[in-house]
Amino acid sequence: MTLAEAFTQAARRAGIAKVAPGEAPSGHALLAAIGGVRGIIEAILPGLGFLIVYTATGELLPSVLIPVAVAVVFVAIRLLTRTTATSAIAGVVGIGASALLAILSGRAEENFLLGFYVNGIWIVALLISLIVRWPIVGVVVGLLRGEGSAWRGDRAKFRVAVITTSLWAALFGLRLAIQLPLYFAGQPQLLGATKLIMGLPLYAGMLWITWLLVRAVYAPRSVE
């Protein structure tokens, strides 16, 4: 497999690939892009478990271990039903690492530290792509369309790529702007609540906006 083919396959696994550039997004496509009903449950339940258990007990250990157990169950179900378990396994690793940080530090808010780094890495990657004038959204759409770098020569497409990439950077920045003060203030319950609210719902909304903006500059056709 060539590097270009690897990047193309990665692009087709992105949420935006659920709607061919130029086609109208639909509720069904949005649901598929965020993993379907199962994906929604897997994304929300561990965080909700932490919030409920910590609010009810104030105990660190069960609050961080129960989400790990829930995530492990999701992996087991996927393996037993012979469905793709990659995202679920990644979820277990992330949740487990976050739980370990919290247990070692003895502070419940450390359970969210890894998420801050992930958001920060995305911000840096998106901003770098804008600085070098290869906005990530444009790259992904270009790969999906099989047009290589031709989109960079189209002013409308390039402008939309810049706008949508900037919006994604703003989303990750907004998460940090709201959640970091709660982390430093030692407010794990509020952190848990804001992470749920600013997680999947905002991701889905931003994906929809991205689809609409990209559609405005692409004529409908099938992804090659």
C-alpha positions, 0 to 999 in steps of 0.5 A, spaced: 500 500 500 502 506 498 502 512 502 497 516 498 492 509 498 493 509 506 491 516 507 485 515 502 483 509 506 484 514 513 479 519 509 474 514 508 474 512 515 472 520 517 465 522 519 465 526 513 466 520 508 459 518 510 456 523 505 459 524 499 462 531 498 456 535 494 450 530 496 445 533 502 447 530 509 441 526 512 439 524 519 441 517 517 448 519 515 449 523 521 447 517 525 452 513 521 458 518 522 457 518 529 457 510 530 450 509 530 446 507 536 451 503 539 457 508 537 453 513 541 452 509 547 459 507 547 461 514 547 456 516 552 455 511 557 462 511 560 463 518 562 455 518 564 457 512 569 463 516 572 458 522 573 453 518 576 457 514 581 462 520 583 456 525 584 453 519 588 459 517 592 464 522 592 469 516 591 474 516 586 476 508 585 469 506 583 468 512 579 474 511 575 473 503 574 466 502 573 467 506 566 473 502 564 469 495 566 463 498 561 468 500 556 471 492 556 464 490 556 463 494 549 469 491 547 467 484 549 460 485 545 463 487 539 468 481 539 462 476 540 458 479 535 464 479 530 463 487 529 469 492 528 472 493 535 477 498 533 474 504 536 471 500 542 479 498 544 481 505 543 476 507 548 478 502 553 485 504 552 483 511 553 479 510 559 484 506 562 489 511 562 485 516 564 483 512 570 490 510 572 492 517 572 486 519 577 488 513 581 495 515 581 494 522 583 488 521 588 485 526 584 478 525 580 479 531 575 486 527 573 481 523 569 480 528 564 487 530 563 488 525 557 482 528 554 486 535 554 492 533 551 488 530 545 484 536 544 490 540 544 494 536 539 488 536 534 488 544 535 496 544 533 495 539 527 489 543 525 492 550 526 499 547 522 495 545 516 492 552 516 499 555 516 502 551 511 495 552 507 493 545 507 487 545 511 485 538 514 478 538 511 480 540 504 485 534 504 480 529 507 475 532 502 480 532 496 482 524 498 475 522 498 473 526 491 480 523 488 482 530 486 489 530 489 491 537 490 486 540 485 482 543 490 487 548 492 487 551 486 479 553 486 478 559 491 471 557 493 473 550 495 480 552 498 476 558 502 471 553 505 476 548 507 479 554 511 473 556 514 471 548 516 478 547 519 478 553 523 471 551 526 474 545 528 480 548 531 475 553 535 471 547 537 477 543 540 479 550 543 472 552 546 472 545 550 479 547 553 477 554 554 471 551 558 474 545 561 481 547 563 478 552 569 474 547 572 480 542 572 484 547 575 478 549 580 478 541 582 471 540 579 470 533 577 462 533 577 462 539 572 468 537 568 464 530 567 458 534 565 461 539 560 465 533 557 458 530 556 455 536 553 461 538 549 463 531 546 458 527 541 453 533 541 458 538 539 461 533 534 455 531 531 453 539 530 460 541 527 460 535 522 453 537 520 455 544 518 462 541 515 457 537 510 453 543 508 459 548 507 463 543 503 456 541 499 456 548 497 462 548 493 462 541 490 457 538 485 453 532 487 457 525 485 459 519 488 465 518 491 470 515 487 
